[in-house]
């Protein structure tokens, strides 16, 4: 189920799109996107100042684009399904009511519908449908201000997986545990693709976090997806372990006199988590017949589901049969379902694994240069002076006056700031006089552009991307033109702003999944929206034939005289670096432009082009590193107000970064607020995500040891806050 070979030649057809992760498969895309974001958050912990985390391999970019486009919009729905079902289970068990046997969940972006095996009465805000076995919840009906759930709480029905979508677009998640044994037959390739999809989803969705997926001599391409949740076995011995788990589960239920396994899970009956398994195999092997018999004889009491592919002709008694035909439809007669079948190919699965594995690479790399002309030729994409324009820092503080942001000896700086000598060498090198002159000469309009940015009477369009994205047009602009699709048109402007030399029609079509005709209409709206440049009487977005960058018959769309906060930030940082100890003012001015994480509030499914140029990541580095340098400089003065302001801006924009957390601790210590500092240290050393505790990165470990932070944790947290040797 890959993109058709013709897609690349059809304009607007998104040639990068993996169809197995689109449409009916978008829930898996959402689950994978959540995993990527979680892994990248940990990856960010290991970033050192002056560097960026290693990018994923180029061949994984189509997968990332697909996940951004299809998965980002559905990732919230996955969290909603998980929390809604856990909240329902908590309500029922608190009222000493049994959890109903769940057959399936039908989900849309606006609501959830439960299909149950028996008549049930569910509490408000659930609403009964035609029968007492079908209950619906409109997400708008969920009350606001509900008490938060336990972050690591177990899911009552962890075996849910999406078989496909019906013709109305509703996703259908089947409870494989209730089915017990499921056989997938029909077209062999489509059957394998569906089973592979189910295995991948069970290894990544939030509600299946306590499931172990065992692949018996099948789907080896999935092996690296999540080794803690999914395991590939070339031989059938793992079946014996699954049998042992099933027997243990039955025995625990008997010991506790419990007859409702979902309720036992939800309440952690017996004060332990309950193991859950899903086993995939292609046929009768090992002791599979014994496992199947156990599941059949003890329905709903083993916590095990078996998926048999290509076995529809030899289905064990009582199994649920799914037939996937060559037309791509999955038919489940027992449930009356005829769905567009989900499925991913071996190549699609391998690409997803490679993208996720790339997020486990903690290597740091240099940032690319900003460009070749004007101020850009002096800078990397984070606004830092290119290393070839600087000289090594003098750790003993013997640099010539005005040559570095931090003229103090390293020992003096380290005594007050949460930084290292390596950080200082990268962020505060010596800047020779010729470099200072060159930077000033290459950017003569910075002060005028800043004045315009902050002016109430600016005549130029202003694009903000350092937080929620927005465009403010000048007096000649026409705000009403963009009213109906403002997030989309704003993203078009943002894309063009990242390409100062222009973008071709083909590049824009690829970035926005548009046909040339559609794109030209959209650009026409943007052209009228931005208005005319008063300095030249020309449009801020000229027609392509009037662009100054026509090459080999190809036209380029290019913005003219549009102010962008991201470039102002880089330019201020660049100027701040050449002004020595006086550069703090420019750094603080740059940070005043930041209102949140870069490129937030993209239009739904947008931002796929950021997978190519990573401008959002470059700007995060710019914000965090500039703030760290500003904090370090302010602590030398000391100017504690400026230091706290800078650290808080970075923490707002980059909550996954360790550097701002360390800076806030250092500021609290300088303020004499030992309580706040202690809480900050606790937070720094006790971080965790859905996968468990996050080990401190080497830089944090160094700071903890040199600044004795482990000795300053709260008394109740000292034992948990230990750092590995």
C-alpha positions as CSV (number, residue, x, y, z in Angstrom):
1,X,0.0,0.0,0.0
2,X,2.5,2.6,-1.2
3,X,2.0,5.7,-3.1
4,X,1.3,5.0,-6.7
5,X,4.1,5.4,-9.2
6,X,2.1,8.0,-11.1
7,X,1.8,10.2,-8.0
8,X,5.1,12.0,-8.6
9,X,4.1,13.0,-12.0
10,X,0.6,14.3,-11.0
11,X,0.8,17.9,-9.6
12,X,-0.6,18.3,-6.1
13,X,-0.5,14.5,-5.4
14,X,2.2,14.6,-2.7
15,X,4.7,12.2,-4.1
16,X,6.3,11.8,-0.7
17,X,3.1,10.6,0.9
18,X,3.1,7.0,2.2
19,X,-0.5,5.9,1.6
20,X,-0.3,3.2,4.3
21,X,-0.1,6.0,6.8
22,X,-2.7,8.2,5.3
23,X,-6.5,8.2,5.4
24,X,-7.6,5.0,7.1
25,X,-4.0,4.6,8.4
26,X,-3.7,8.1,9.9
27,X,-4.1,6.8,13.4
28,X,-0.8,4.8,13.1
29,X,0.8,8.0,11.6
30,X,-0.4,9.8,14.8
31,X,1.0,7.2,17.0
32,X,4.4,7.2,15.2
33,X,4.5,11.0,15.3
34,X,4.0,10.9,19.1
35,X,6.9,8.4,19.4
36,X,9.1,10.6,17.2
37,X,8.3,13.7,19.2
38,X,9.0,11.9,22.5
39,X,12.3,10.5,21.2
40,X,13.3,13.9,19.8
41,X,12.6,15.5,23.2
42,X,15.1,13.1,24.8
43,X,17.5,13.8,21.9
44,X,17.2,17.5,22.7
45,X,18.4,16.8,26.2
46,X,21.7,15.8,24.8
47,X,22.2,18.9,22.7
48,X,25.2,21.0,23.6
49,X,25.3,24.8,23.1
50,X,26.5,25.8,19.7
51,X,25.4,22.6,18.0
52,X,22.2,20.9,16.8
53,X,21.0,17.3,17.1
54,X,21.9,15.1,14.1
55,X,19.2,15.2,11.4
56,X,17.5,12.1,10.3
57,X,18.8,10.4,7.1
58,X,17.6,12.0,3.9
59,X,15.7,8.9,2.8
60,X,13.4,9.2,5.9
61,X,12.2,12.7,5.0
62,X,9.1,11.4,3.1
63,X,8.2,9.4,6.2
64,X,8.5,12.5,8.4
65,X,6.5,14.6,5.9
66,X,3.8,12.0,6.0
67,X,3.7,11.9,9.8
68,X,3.6,15.7,10.0
69,X,0.8,15.9,7.4
70,X,-1.3,12.9,8.5
71,X,-0.1,12.1,12.0
72,X,0.1,15.5,13.7
73,X,-3.7,16.2,13.2
74,X,-4.6,12.7,14.6
75,X,-2.1,12.5,17.5
76,X,-4.5,14.5,19.7
77,X,-7.3,12.1,18.9
78,X,-5.1,9.2,20.1
79,X,-4.6,10.9,23.4
80,X,-8.3,11.6,23.7
81,X,-9.2,8.0,23.1
82,X,-6.7,6.8,25.7
83,X,-7.8,9.3,28.3
84,X,-11.5,8.9,27.6
85,X,-11.5,5.1,28.0
86,X,-9.3,5.3,31.1
87,X,-11.7,7.9,32.6
88,X,-14.7,5.8,31.8
89,X,-13.1,2.8,33.5
90,X,-12.2,4.9,36.6
91,X,-15.8,6.1,36.8
92,X,-17.2,2.6,36.6
93,X,-14.8,0.9,39.0
94,X,-15.2,3.7,41.5
95,X,-18.9,3.0,41.4
96,X,-18.2,-0.7,41.8
97,X,-19.7,-1.4,38.4
98,X,-18.2,-3.9,36.0
99,X,-16.4,-2.8,32.8
100,X,-18.4,-4.0,29.8
101,X,-16.9,-6.4,27.2
102,X,-15.7,-4.1,24.5
103,X,-15.9,-5.3,20.9
104,X,-14.8,-2.2,19.0
105,X,-14.4,1.6,19.0
106,X,-15.5,3.8,16.1
107,X,-13.7,7.1,16.2
108,X,-13.8,10.4,14.3
109,X,-12.1,13.7,15.1
110,X,-15.3,14.8,16.9
111,X,-16.6,11.8,18.7
112,X,-16.1,8.2,19.9
113,X,-18.6,5.3,19.7
114,X,-18.3,2.1,21.8
115,X,-19.7,-1.2,20.5
116,X,-20.2,-3.6,23.4
117,X,-20.9,-7.3,23.6
118,X,-23.7,-6.9,26.2
119,X,-26.3,-4.4,27.1
120,X,-24.8,-1.8,29.4
121,X,-25.7,1.5,31.1
122,X,-22.9,4.0,30.8
123,X,-22.8,7.3,32.8
124,X,-23.1,10.8,31.4
125,X,-21.9,12.3,29.1
126,X,-22.1,9.0,27.2
127,X,-25.3,8.7,25.1
128,X,-27.1,5.5,24.1
129,X,-27.5,4.9,20.4
130,X,-30.1,2.6,18.9
131,X,-29.4,-0.2,21.4
132,X,-27.8,-0.5,24.9
133,X,-24.8,-2.1,23.2
134,X,-23.8,1.1,21.4
135,X,-22.8,4.3,23.2
136,X,-21.5,7.5,21.8
137,X,-19.6,10.5,23.2
138,X,-19.3,13.8,21.4
139,X,-16.0,15.3,22.4
140,X,-17.7,18.7,22.7
141,X,-19.8,17.2,25.5
142,X,-16.8,16.4,27.7
143,X,-16.9,18.8,30.7
144,X,-14.0,21.2,31.0
145,X,-11.7,21.2,34.0
146,X,-11.7,17.5,34.7
147,X,-9.1,16.2,37.2
148,X,-6.0,15.1,35.4
149,X,-5.5,11.3,35.0
150,X,-2.4,9.5,36.4
151,X,0.1,9.9,33.6
152,X,1.3,6.3,33.7
153,X,-2.1,4.8,34.5
154,X,-2.9,1.4,32.8
155,X,-5.4,1.3,30.0
156,X,-8.4,-1.0,30.6
157,X,-8.6,-2.2,26.9
158,X,-5.0,-2.1,25.7
159,X,-5.5,-4.5,22.7
160,X,-7.4,-2.0,20.6
161,X,-6.0,-1.7,17.0
162,X,-7.4,0.0,13.9
163,X,-8.4,-2.4,11.1
164,X,-9.5,0.3,8.7
165,X,-12.1,3.0,8.1
166,X,-15.6,2.8,6.8
167,X,-16.9,4.8,3.8
168,X,-17.9,7.8,6.1
169,X,-14.2,8.1,7.2
170,X,-14.8,6.6,10.7
171,X,-11.9,4.7,12.0
172,X,-12.7,1.2,13.5
173,X,-10.5,-0.1,16.3
174,X,-11.1,-3.8,17.1
175,X,-10.6,-5.1,20.6
176,X,-8.3,-8.1,19.7
177,X,-8.5,-9.3,23.3
178,X,-12.2,-9.9,23.1
179,X,-11.7,-11.6,19.7
180,X,-9.1,-13.8,21.3
181,X,-7.9,-15.4,18.1
182,X,-8.0,-13.4,14.9
183,X,-7.3,-14.8,11.5
184,X,-6.4,-12.5,8.6
185,X,-6.8,-14.1,5.1
186,X,-7.6,-13.2,1.6
187,X,-5.0,-11.6,-0.7
188,X,-1.7,-12.7,0.8
189,X,0.0,-9.3,0.4
190,X,-2.9,-7.3,1.6
191,X,-3.3,-9.6,4.6
192,X,0.3,-9.3,5.5
193,X,0.2,-5.5,5.2
194,X,-2.8,-5.3,7.5
195,X,-1.2,-7.6,10.1
196,X,2.1,-5.6,9.9
197,X,0.0,-2.4,10.4
198,X,-1.7,-3.9,13.5
199,X,1.7,-4.9,15.0
200,X,3.1,-1.4,14.5
201,X,0.1,0.3,16.0
202,X,0.1,-2.0,19.0
203,X,3.7,-1.1,19.6
204,X,3.1,2.6,19.5
205,X,-0.4,3.8,20.6
206,X,-0.7,5.4,24.0
207,X,-3.2,2.8,25.3
208,X,-1.1,-0.2,24.4
209,X,2.0,0.9,26.4
210,X,1.7,-2.2,28.6
211,X,1.5,-4.7,25.8
212,X,4.3,-6.9,24.5
213,X,4.0,-7.7,20.8
214,X,5.7,-11.0,19.8
215,X,6.4,-11.6,16.1
216,X,7.0,-15.3,15.4
217,X,9.2,-15.6,12.3
218,X,7.3,-12.7,10.6
219,X,7.7,-9.0,9.9
220,X,11.4,-8.7,10.9
221,X,11.5,-5.2,9.4
222,X,9.5,-4.0,12.5
223,X,12.1,-5.3,15.0
224,X,13.6,-1.9,15.8
225,X,10.3,0.0,16.2
226,X,10.4,-0.3,20.0
227,X,12.5,-3.1,21.4
228,X,10.8,-2.8,24.8
229,X,7.3,-3.3,23.3
230,X,7.9,-5.3,20.2
231,X,10.1,-8.3,19.7
232,X,10.9,-10.5,16.7
233,X,11.6,-14.2,17.2
234,X,13.0,-16.4,14.4
235,X,11.8,-19.5,16.2
236,X,8.5,-20.4,18.0
237,X,9.9,-20.7,21.6
238,X,8.4,-17.4,22.5
239,X,5.0,-19.1,22.3
240,X,5.8,-21.0,25.5
241,X,6.5,-17.7,27.3
242,X,3.1,-16.4,26.1
243,X,1.4,-19.5,27.4
244,X,3.1,-18.9,30.8
245,X,1.9,-15.3,30.9
246,X,-1.7,-16.5,30.1
247,X,-1.6,-19.1,32.8
248,X,-0.2,-16.6,35.3
249,X,-3.0,-14.1,34.5
250,X,-5.7,-16.8,35.0
251,X,-4.2,-17.8,38.3
252,X,-4.0,-14.2,39.5
253,X,-7.6,-13.6,38.6
254,X,-8.6,-16.7,40.5
255,X,-6.4,-15.8,43.5
256,X,-8.1,-12.3,43.7
257,X,-11.5,-13.7,43.0
258,X,-11.7,-11.3,40.1
259,X,-13.9,-12.0,37.1
260,X,-13.3,-8.8,35.1
261,X,-9.8,-8.5,33.6
262,X,-10.2,-4.9,32.3
263,X,-11.3,-3.7,35.7
264,X,-8.4,-5.6,37.4
265,X,-6.0,-3.8,35.0
266,X,-7.6,-0.4,35.5
267,X,-7.4,-0.7,39.3
268,X,-4.0,-2.5,39.4
269,X,-5.6,-5.3,41.4
270,X,-3.0,-7.1,43.4
271,X,-0.8,-4.0,43.4
272,X,0.9,-5.0,40.2
273,X,0.6,-4.2,36.5
274,X,-1.1,-6.9,34.5
275,X,1.0,-8.3,31.6
276,X,-0.6,-8.1,28.1
277,X,0.5,-9.9,25.0
278,X,-0.3,-10.0,21.3
279,X,1.3,-12.8,19.3
280,X,1.6,-12.7,15.5
281,X,2.4,-15.8,13.4
282,X,1.7,-17.1,9.9
283,X,0.5,-20.6,10.9
284,X,0.5,-23.5,13.3
285,X,3.9,-23.7,14.9
286,X,5.4,-24.8,18.2
287,X,2.8,-25.0,21.0
288,X,0.4,-22.6,19.2
289,X,-2.4,-25.0,19.3
290,X,-2.1,-25.2,23.1
291,X,-2.1,-21.4,23.4
292,X,-5.2,-21.2,21.1
293,X,-7.0,-23.8,23.2
294,X,-6.2,-21.9,26.4
295,X,-7.6,-18.6,24.9
296,X,-10.7,-20.4,23.7
297,X,-11.4,-22.1,27.0
298,X,-10.7,-19.0,29.1
299,X,-12.2,-16.2,27.1
300,X,-11.2,-12.7,28.3
301,X,-9.0,-14.1,31.1
302,X,-5.6,-14.6,29.5
303,X,-4.7,-11.0,28.4
304,X,-3.4,-12.6,25.2
305,X,-4.5,-12.1,21.6
306,X,-3.2,-14.2,18.7
307,X,-3.1,-12.9,15.1
308,X,-2.8,-15.6,12.4
309,X,-2.1,-14.4,8.9
310,X,-2.9,-16.4,5.7
311,X,-4.8,-18.9,7.9
312,X,-8.4,-18.1,7.1
313,X,-8.9,-21.6,5.6
314,X,-7.7,-23.3,8.9
315,X,-9.1,-20.9,11.4
316,X,-9.3,-22.2,15.0
317,X,-12.8,-22.6,16.5
318,X,-14.3,-19.3,17.7
319,X,-11.7,-17.1,16.0
320,X,-12.6,-13.7,14.4
321,X,-12.1,-13.8,10.7
322,X,-10.9,-10.8,8.7
323,X,-10.7,-11.2,4.9
324,X,-8.8,-8.6,2.9
325,X,-9.6,-8.8,-0.7
326,X,-7.5,-7.6,-3.7
327,X,-9.7,-4.5,-3.8
328,X,-8.2,-3.4,-0.5
329,X,-11.4,-3.9,1.5
330,X,-11.3,-5.7,4.9
331,X,-14.5,-7.6,5.6
332,X,-15.4,-8.8,9.1
333,X,-18.7,-10.7,8.9
334,X,-19.0,-11.3,12.7
335,X,-19.1,-7.5,13.2
336,X,-20.9,-6.6,10.0
337,X,-18.0,-4.4,8.9
338,X,-16.8,-3.7,5.3
339,X,-13.8,-1.3,5.6
340,X,-11.0,0.3,3.7
341,X,-8.3,-1.9,5.0
342,X,-5.2,-0.6,6.7
343,X,-1.8,-1.8,5.8
344,X,1.9,-0.9,5.5
345,X,4.4,-2.6,3.3
346,X,7.8,-3.9,4.4
347,X,9.5,-0.8,2.9
348,X,7.1,1.6,4.7
349,X,7.6,-0.2,8.0
350,X,11.4,-0.2,7.6
351,X,11.3,3.6,6.8
352,X,9.3,4.3,9.9
353,X,11.7,2.3,12.0
354,X,14.7,4.2,10.6
355,X,13.1,7.5,11.3
356,X,12.5,6.6,14.9
357,X,15.9,5.1,15.3
358,X,17.4,8.3,14.0
359,X,15.9,10.1,17.0
360,X,17.9,7.9,19.3
361,X,21.1,9.3,17.8
362,X,22.5,11.7,20.4
363,X,25.3,13.0,18.3
364,X,25.7,16.8,17.9
365,X,26.6,18.4,14.5
366,X,27.4,21.9,13.3
367,X,24.6,24.1,12.0
368,X,24.5,25.0,8.3
369,X,25.5,28.5,7.2
370,X,22.7,31.1,6.8
371,X,23.6,32.0,3.3
372,X,26.3,33.6,1.0
373,X,25.2,37.2,0.8
374,X,24.9,40.2,3.2
375,X,24.7,39.4,6.9
376,X,24.0,35.8,6.2
377,X,27.5,35.1,5.0
378,X,28.8,35.7,8.5
379,X,26.4,33.5,10.3
380,X,25.1,30.0,10.9
381,X,21.3,29.4,10.9
382,X,21.2,30.1,14.6
383,X,22.7,33.6,14.2
384,X,26.1,32.6,15.6
385,X,29.3,34.0,14.0
386,X,30.8,31.4,11.7
387,X,33.7,29.8,13.5
388,X,36.2,30.7,10.7
389,X,35.6,34.4,11.6
390,X,36.6,33.9,15.2
391,X,39.7,33.0,17.2
392,X,39.9,30.6,20.2
393,X,38.8,32.1,23.5
394,X,41.5,32.8,26.2
395,X,40.3,30.8,29.3
396,X,42.4,32.9,31.6
397,X,40.6,36.2,30.6
398,X,43.5,37.7,28.7
399,X,41.5,38.6,25.5
400,X,41.8,42.1,24.3
401,X,39.1,44.5,25.5
402,X,35.8,44.2,23.6
403,X,36.8,41.0,21.8
404,X,34.5,38.5,23.6
405,X,31.1,38.6,25.3
406,X,32.6,37.2,28.5
407,X,36.1,38.7,29.1
408,X,36.2,37.2,32.6
409,X,38.4,34.2,33.2
410,X,36.5,30.9,32.8
411,X,36.8,30.1,36.5
412,X,35.0,33.3,37.4
413,X,32.2,32.7,34.9
414,X,31.7,29.1,36.0
415,X,31.4,30.0,39.6
416,X,28.2,31.9,38.9
417,X,26.6,30.3,35.8
418,X,25.3,26.9,34.8
419,X,27.8,26.5,32.0
420,X,31.0,24.7,31.1
421,X,34.4,25.7,29.6
422,X,33.4,23.9,26.4
423,X,30.2,26.0,26.2
424,X,32.2,29.2,26.6
425,X,34.7,28.2,24.0
426,X,31.9,27.7,21.5
427,X,29.5,30.6,22.4
428,X,32.0,33.3,23.5
429,X,35.1,33.0,21.4
430,X,37.4,35.9,20.5
431,X,36.1,38.1,17.7
432,X,38.9,39.8,15.8
433,X,38.5,43.5,14.8
434,X,38.3,42.8,11.0
435,X,35.3,40.5,11.7
436,X,33.6,43.2,13.8
437,X,34.0,45.6,11.0
438,X,32.7,43.2,8.4
439,X,29.6,42.3,10.3
440,X,28.7,46.0,10.9
441,X,29.3,46.7,7.2
442,X,27.2,43.8,6.0
443,X,24.1,44.8,7.9
444,X,23.7,48.6,7.8
445,X,19.8,48.6,8.1
446,X,19.4,46.6,11.3
447,X,18.5,49.5,13.5
448,X,16.0,50.9,11.0
449,X,14.4,47.5,10.5
450,X,14.1,47.1,14.3
451,X,12.5,50.5,14.6
452,X,10.0,49.5,11.9
453,X,9.2,46.2,13.6
454,X,8.3,47.8,16.8
455,X,6.6,50.8,15.2
456,X,2.8,51.3,15.3
457,X,3.1,52.9,11.8
458,X,5.2,50.3,10.0
459,X,4.5,50.3,6.3
460,X,5.9,46.9,5.6
461,X,4.4,43.4,6.3
462,X,5.7,41.8,9.4
463,X,6.0,38.0,9.8
464,X,6.2,36.4,13.2
465,X,7.3,32.8,13.5
466,X,9.0,32.9,17.0
467,X,5.9,31.7,18.6
468,X,2.3,31.6,17.1
469,X,2.6,32.4,13.5
470,X,1.0,35.6,12.2
471,X,1.3,38.3,9.5
472,X,0.7,42.0,10.1
473,X,0.3,43.8,6.8
474,X,1.1,47.4,6.2
475,X,-1.4,50.2,5.4
476,X,-1.4,49.2,1.7
477,X,-2.2,45.5,2.6
478,X,-5.7,44.1,2.4
479,X,-6.4,42.1,5.6
480,X,-9.8,40.9,4.4
481,X,-8.2,38.9,1.5
482,X,-6.8,36.3,3.9
483,X,-9.7,36.0,6.4
484,X,-11.0,32.6,5.4
485,X,-7.7,30.7,5.3
486,X,-5.3,32.8,7.3
487,X,-3.2,30.0,8.8
488,X,-2.6,28.6,5.3
489,X,-1.8,31.9,3.7
490,X,0.5,32.7,6.7
491,X,2.3,29.5,6.1
492,X,2.8,30.3,2.5
493,X,4.4,33.6,3.5
494,X,6.6,31.8,6.1
495,X,7.8,29.3,3.5
496,X,8.8,32.0,1.1
497,X,10.5,34.0,3.9
498,X,12.8,31.0,4.5
499,X,14.0,31.2,0.9
500,X,15.5,34.6,0.3
501,X,16.6,33.6,-3.2
502,X,13.1,32.6,-4.1
503,X,11.1,29.3,-4.7
504,X,9.9,27.7,-7.9
505,X,6.3,26.7,-8.7
506,X,7.4,23.1,-8.4
507,X,8.9,23.6,-5.0
508,X,5.8,25.4,-3.7
509,X,3.5,22.7,-5.1
510,X,5.5,20.0,-3.3
511,X,5.6,21.9,0.0
512,X,1.8,22.6,0.0
513,X,0.4,19.7,-1.9
514,X,-1.1,22.0,-4.5
515,X,-1.5,22.0,-8.3
516,X,0.1,24.9,-10.2
517,X,-3.3,26.3,-10.9
518,X,-4.4,26.1,-7.2
519,X,-1.1,27.5,-6.1
520,X,-1.2,30.5,-8.5
521,X,-4.7,31.4,-7.1
522,X,-3.4,31.1,-3.5
523,X,-0.3,33.3,-4.3
524,X,-2.6,35.8,-5.9
525,X,-4.5,36.1,-2.6
526,X,-1.2,36.5,-0.7
527,X,-0.1,39.1,-3.2
528,X,-3.1,41.3,-2.6
529,X,-3.0,40.6,1.1
530,X,0.6,41.8,1.5
531,X,0.0,44.8,-0.7
532,X,2.5,47.2,-2.3
533,X,6.0,48.1,-1.3
534,X,6.0,51.9,-0.8
535,X,9.7,52.1,-1.4
536,X,9.4,50.6,-4.9
537,X,5.7,50.8,-5.8
538,X,6.0,47.1,-6.5
539,X,4.2,44.2,-4.9
540,X,5.8,42.6,-1.8
541,X,5.2,39.4,-3.7
542,X,5.7,40.2,-7.4
543,X,4.3,38.0,-10.1
544,X,6.8,35.3,-11.1
545,X,7.5,36.8,-14.5
546,X,8.6,40.1,-12.8
547,X,10.9,38.3,-10.3
548,X,14.5,39.4,-10.4
549,X,15.5,35.7,-10.3
550,X,14.6,34.1,-13.6
551,X,17.0,31.4,-14.5
552,X,17.0,29.0,-17.4
553,X,13.4,29.8,-18.1
554,X,12.2,29.0,-14.6
555,X,10.5,31.7,-12.6
556,X,10.9,32.2,-8.9
557,X,8.5,33.6,-6.4
558,X,10.4,35.9,-4.0
559,X,9.2,38.2,-1.1
560,X,10.5,41.7,-1.2
561,X,10.9,43.9,1.9
562,X,9.0,41.7,4.3
563,X,10.2,41.9,7.9
564,X,10.6,38.6,9.7
565,X,11.3,38.2,13.4
566,X,13.5,35.2,12.9
567,X,15.9,37.1,10.7
568,X,15.9,40.1,13.1
569,X,16.7,37.7,15.9
570,X,19.7,36.2,14.0
571,X,20.9,39.7,13.1
572,X,20.7,40.9,16.7
573,X,22.5,37.9,17.9
574,X,25.2,38.3,15.3
575,X,25.7,42.0,16.3
576,X,25.6,41.1,19.9
577,X,28.5,38.7,19.5
578,X,30.8,41.4,18.0
579,X,30.0,44.0,20.7
580,X,31.8,42.1,23.5
581,X,30.4,42.6,27.0
582,X,28.0,45.3,25.6
583,X,26.3,42.7,23.4
584,X,23.9,41.8,26.2
585,X,21.5,44.5,25.1
586,X,21.2,43.0,21.6
587,X,20.7,39.6,23.1
588,X,17.9,40.8,25.3
589,X,16.3,42.7,22.4
590,X,16.4,39.5,20.3
591,X,14.7,37.5,23.1
592,X,12.0,40.1,23.3
593,X,10.8,38.9,19.9
594,X,10.1,35.4,21.2
595,X,6.5,34.5,22.3
596,X,6.7,30.7,22.3
597,X,8.1,27.7,20.3
598,X,8.8,28.6,16.7
599,X,6.2,27.9,14.0
600,X,3.3,27.1,16.4
601,X,-0.2,27.2,15.0
602,X,0.6,25.9,11.6
603,X,-2.5,25.0,9.5
604,X,-3.7,21.4,10.1
605,X,-1.4,19.0,8.3
606,X,1.0,21.8,7.4
607,X,4.7,22.3,8.0
608,X,5.8,19.4,5.9
609,X,8.5,21.5,4.4
610,X,10.1,21.9,7.8
611,X,11.2,18.3,7.5
612,X,13.5,19.5,4.6
613,X,15.1,22.7,6.0
614,X,14.6,22.2,9.8
615,X,14.2,26.0,10.3
616,X,12.1,25.3,13.4
617,X,15.0,23.4,15.0
618,X,17.5,26.0,14.0
619,X,15.5,28.7,15.7
620,X,15.1,26.7,18.8
621,X,18.9,26.5,19.0
622,X,19.1,30.2,18.3
623,X,16.7,31.0,21.2
624,X,18.2,28.6,23.8
625,X,21.9,29.5,23.0
626,X,21.3,33.2,22.9
627,X,19.4,33.0,26.2
628,X,22.1,30.9,27.8
629,X,24.7,33.4,26.8
630,X,22.5,36.3,28.0
631,X,22.0,34.6,31.4
632,X,25.7,33.9,31.8
633,X,26.6,37.5,30.9
634,X,23.9,39.0,33.2
635,X,25.0,36.9,36.2
636,X,28.5,38.5,35.9
637,X,27.1,42.0,36.3
638,X,25.0,40.9,38.2
639,X,21.6,41.8,36.6
640,X,19.4,39.1,38.0
641,X,16.2,40.5,36.4
642,X,17.7,40.2,33.0
643,X,19.1,36.8,33.7
644,X,15.7,35.4,34.9
645,X,13.9,37.0,31.9
646,X,16.3,35.4,29.4
647,X,16.1,32.0,31.1
648,X,12.3,32.0,31.2
649,X,12.0,33.0,27.5
650,X,14.1,30.0,26.6
651,X,12.2,27.6,28.9
652,X,8.9,28.8,27.3
653,X,10.2,28.3,23.7
654,X,12.1,25.0,24.4
655,X,10.6,23.0,27.3
656,X,12.5,19.9,26.2
657,X,15.9,21.5,26.4
658,X,18.1,21.0,29.5
659,X,20.1,24.3,29.2
660,X,17.3,26.7,30.3
661,X,16.5,24.4,33.3
662,X,20.1,24.8,34.4
663,X,20.1,28.5,33.8
664,X,17.0,28.9,36.0
665,X,18.7,27.0,38.8
666,X,21.7,29.3,38.6
667,X,19.5,32.4,38.6
668,X,17.5,31.1,41.6
669,X,20.8,30.4,43.5
670,X,22.0,33.9,42.7
671,X,18.7,35.3,43.9
672,X,19.2,33.4,47.2
673,X,16.0,31.5,46.6
674,X,17.2,28.0,47.8
675,X,13.7,26.6,47.6
676,X,13.2,27.5,44.0
677,X,16.7,26.3,43.2
678,X,16.1,23.0,44.9
679,X,12.8,22.4,43.1
680,X,14.6,23.2,39.8
681,X,17.3,20.6,40.6
682,X,14.6,18.0,41.4
683,X,12.9,18.7,38.1
684,X,16.2,18.5,36.2
685,X,17.2,15.2,37.7
686,X,13.9,13.5,37.8
687,X,12.5,13.9,34.3
688,X,10.5,11.2,32.7
689,X,8.2,10.6,29.8
690,X,5.8,7.9,28.7
691,X,8.7,5.5,28.3
692,X,10.0,6.0,31.9
693,X,12.8,8.0,33.6
694,X,15.1,10.0,31.4
695,X,18.8,9.6,32.3
696,X,20.7,12.9,32.6
697,X,22.8,13.8,29.6
698,X,26.6,14.1,30.0
699,X,26.6,17.9,30.1
700,X,24.0,17.9,32.9
701,X,25.9,15.2,34.7
702,X,29.0,17.4,34.6
703,X,27.1,20.4,35.9
704,X,25.6,18.4,38.7
705,X,28.9,17.1,39.8
706,X,30.9,20.3,39.5
707,X,28.2,22.5,41.2
708,X,27.2,19.8,43.7
709,X,23.6,20.0,42.7
710,X,22.8,16.5,43.8
711,X,23.5,17.7,47.4
712,X,20.9,20.5,47.0
713,X,17.8,18.5,46.1
714,X,14.8,18.5,48.4
715,X,15.3,16.1,51.3
716,X,12.4,13.9,50.1
717,X,13.9,13.6,46.7
718,X,17.6,13.2,47.3
719,X,17.6,9.4,46.9
720,X,15.7,9.6,43.6
721,X,17.9,12.4,42.2
722,X,21.2,10.4,42.2
723,X,23.2,10.7,39.0
724,X,25.0,7.7,37.4
725,X,28.7,7.6,37.7
